[in-house]
């Protein structure tokens, strides 16, 4: 385990050596993947595909008054997420996978490291499954009327996420920051942009993500 102190970050960050944690760290804190400008101060941020919590930590330090809900399905990543966010009372961690409905998901290791686990829906709960949760269920659970910033990096599950039930929550989101994974599953971009046809938004590219601001 590597313990990292940054002047701009209030509490230490913990990284697992010889894992994709290191690359993720440089992507967020060196390349500043999520250093984007909003015309408002985010108060509610939902981090879908939170991995080990580095994006949540970065955004919490940038927007200290924000409440952040961090969602991660893979158990090892989730445990590291909890460790990295434990000092921040306004970061709430959920051990779940993002989906378009309540279901059960099986996690698959496709050889891309700790930041590349994918999920697929299964019929019933088992020892190797994790619960799936929808965005609207997260909003219900935390009593949210709006999400200011919704970050989605869920390793191709965005295809299913935007195939149905998105109309229950998209109108209540100000900004979506989305990484698309067509290289992992065909149809991710098509699913997302087909859903976006129903809404008015402006778009820009930030790092590996597209950012859609609704108006």
Secondary structure, 3 states (H helix, E strand, C coil): CEEECCCCCCCCEEECCCCHHHHHHHHHHHCCCCCCCCCCCCCEEEEECCCCCHHHHHHHHHCCCCEEEEEECCHHHHHHHHHHHCCCCCEEEEECEECCCCEEEEEECCCCCCCCCEEEEECCCCCCEEEEECHHHHHHHHCCCCEEEEEECCCCCHHHHCCCCHHHCHHHEEEEEECCCCCCCCCHHHHHHHHHCCCCEEEEEECCEEEEEEC
